[in-house]
Amino acid sequence: MLARSLGVQDIVIMINKMDEETIDWSQKRYEQMKKKLHPFLLENCGYEEKNIHYIPYSAITGENMQEMSKNPKSTWYTGPTFFDLLDQLPAPEREADGPVRIPVLDKFKDGGSLYVFGKVESGTIVHSSKLTLVPSGDSITIHAIYDDADKRIPYAKPGEGVKLHIKGIEDDYVNRGDMICSNYSFPYVCNEFEAEIQVTDLPEHKAIMSTGYTCVIHLHAAMEEVYIKEVKCKNLVDCFK
C-alpha cells in the first residue's frame, strides 16, 4: 500500500523458499500464495492486473533471480527471471529537457567546499550550470557533479542521484528540502493546496481525520507541519459529481 501511494506503478512479487523441502517447487503452493495476495493488490492497493508480476524463486540458491531454475520440478514456471523482468518493464517517463528540479537531501562542507546531495527529478545539469536555490532565491553554480560511486561525471539526467559541488552560497543558507531549479522556471510557492490522500493508518489518539486535523507532510526531502483546512470529499467519485 505504501509503494502504491508513492506512485509505484509496477510491483513484482517474489515468492521465496520454493526450494524448501516441504514445498519442493510445488506449483500448487505457488498458486495458493498468488490467490491469497492478488485480491488485496487489486482491490485494496489499486494496482491493475497488467502491473502485477509474480516469480517463484529461492533466495539461498538464487534460482529464477538471474538464471532460470534447473530443478526438474520447477519446469511449470515459464516466465522471466527477476532481472529479465526488470529489463522488460517500461522505464518511467523523465523530462530530460524540462526545467531543472533537484530536491536537496543533505549537505556537508569539506576543506572549505560545499557539497549537496540530491536526485535529479527533472531537467539536465552540466558542469558550470548556473541555477537558483529556492525558496531563498540565491544563485549558485555547479562546480562539479559526482555520481553514486563518487565518480566525477560531466552531466546528470533525471532519475540520477548526485553529489554536487556548488559555489556562490554559504552552507548556512542551504537546507534539507530546498530545491535547486532552473533560473527561468521556479516551482510554485503556496501556503494552501489541494491533495488526494490515501489513509493507511491513523494513531489511536487522533483516529479521525477531519477539518483541523494536524499532521506532518513529507515531500521529497522537505518535512513540514500542516493542517487540514477542509475535507472536500471522501472518495474520488464524490469529487467529480
N, C-alpha and C positions, 0 to 999 in steps of 0.2 A: 504493500500500500504506500509506503514511503517512496519507493522507487517511482511508482506511477505518479504520485503527487509532485515529484521533482521533474516530471516531463519525460521520463524514460519510456520510449515507445515500444521497444522490443525487450522481451525477457526470455532468458534461457534457463530452463530448469534442469540441473544436473542431478540425476537420481543416482546416489552413491551406494557403495558397498554391494554392487551387483555380484561381486566375486565371493561374498561371504558364503560359507559352506551350507547354511540353511536356505540360502536364496539360489546360489549356483546358476546365475544368469537366467532366472525364471521370467519368462515373458508375462506370465500371469500376474506375478507380483509387481512388475513394472507397470502394467496396465491398471492394476489396482491403485497404485500411487497416483497415476495420472487422473483416474476417475475421481479420487477424493479431492485433488487440488484444483482441477480445471474449473469447476463451477465458481470457486472462490475468486480465481483470477479474472473470470469473465464478469461476474455479477457484482462482486464486492469491490474489486480494484479497477474495473472498467477497461481491461485490456481487450483487444479484438482477437478473434480466432487466429488470424494470419500472423499475429505478432507474438504468439506463444510457441516456444520451441522446447522439446524435451530430448534429453540424451541420457541413456544409461551408461554408467562408467564406473571405474574403480580408481579411487584416489591413490591407493597403495601401488598398484601396478601401472597406472596411467592409461589403461585401456580406454579407447574412444576419446581420449583427450587430444593427443596429437596424431596417433595412429589408431587404425581400427583394431578392435579386439580380434585375436586369432583363436579364441576359445571356440570350439565347435558348437557349444551350446548357446552362443551369442549370435549365430548367423541370422536369426529372425530380425535383428536390427539392421536396416539397410540405409539409414540416414547418414548424415555427415558426422565427422568428428567435431569436437568443440572448436578447435582452431579453424577448421574449414568452414564451419557455420559462421564464425565471426567475420571471415573474409567475404562471405556471401551476403551478409546483412548490409543494407544500404547505409552509407555514411550520412550523418546529419548535415543538413544544408548550412553552409558557412558563408558569410558575406566578406570575402577577402577584399572586395572593392568598396566596402561600406565604410562609414566613419569609425575611427579607432575607439574601442571601448576595452579598457583593461582595469578591472577592479583590483585595488591594492590589497593583497593578502597579508603582507608583512614587510618589514624594513629592517635594515641594520647598517651600521657605519663601520667601515674598515679602513684604517690608515687615512682618514680624512675624506674618503669617498663614500657616497651614499648609494645604497643598493635597495631596490624594492622587488618583491616577488608578486607575481600575478599571473593570470591566464588571459590570453588574447581572446576576447569574446567576439570581436568584430574588427574588420579592417586589417591592414598590414603595416607593420612597423619596420623601419630600416635604421641602420646606423646614422646618427646625426638628425633623426626626426625631431622636429620642434612641435611639442604638444602642450596641452593645458591640463593642469590638475584641478579637478572640481571636488568640492564646492568652493575652494579658496580662490580659484581663478588665476593661480600662479603659472607662469610659463616655465617649461622645463625642456631640456634637451637630452635625447637618448645618446649617451656617450658610447655604450657597449651593450650588446644583447647576448645572454647566455641561455643555453637550453637546460633540460632537467639533469643532464650529466655534467653541468658546469662547463660546457664547451662553448667557446665564443662562436656565434653564428652571425651571418650578415643581415638576416631578416627573420621575422616570425609572422606566421599567419594564424587565423582563427583556430582555436582548439588547442593551441600550444601553450604549455606552461613555461614561463620565462623568468629569468632574473635580470633586472635592468640596472645598469649603472647610469644614474641620472645626474644632471648638473643644473644649476640655476635656482636651487631651493635648499633651504636648511632642513634637516631631518625633523625638527620640531613642528614643521608645517605639513608634514606628511603623516596621515593617519590610516589605520586599517579601515577599509570600507570606502576610502576615497576612490575616485575614478580618473584614470588617465584617458584623455579624449583628444580628438582632432581639434585644431583651432577653429575650424569652420562649422563644427557641429557639436553642441553640448547636449547632454541628456536633460530632460525636463526636471525642474526643481519645483516641488509642490509640498504642501502641508496636508492635503487630503487626496485620496484616490479610491477608486472602486476596485475590489478584488473578489475573485471567486475562491472560496476557501473550502477545502475538504477536511472535515473534522475527523480525526482518527482516535483521539483520546483527550480527555479533559481531567484536570486534577480534582480530587474529591471536594476540596474547599471552594472550587469555582466550577461546579459541574454543569452550569447553564451558561451558554454563550448568548448574550443579548446586547441591546444598546447599552453603552457604557462599560462594556467588558474591557479590562486592561490586560495587556499581554506584551510579549517581546517579539519583534519581527526580525528574522534573519534573511537578508537579501544579499546574495553573493557573500562578501566579507563583512558587510555592514550589519550592525545589531542595534536596534533602537526600540525604545518603549513606545507603544501605540495604544490607542483605544478605539473601540468600535462606535462610531457616531450614529450609524443607522443600519439596521438589518433590512435590506430591501426585499429579499425573498429567500426562501429556504431550499429551493431547487431551481435548476435552470429552466424547467418548463414554466414555472410561475414567472420567471424574469421576462419571458418573451410573450406573455399573454397581453 
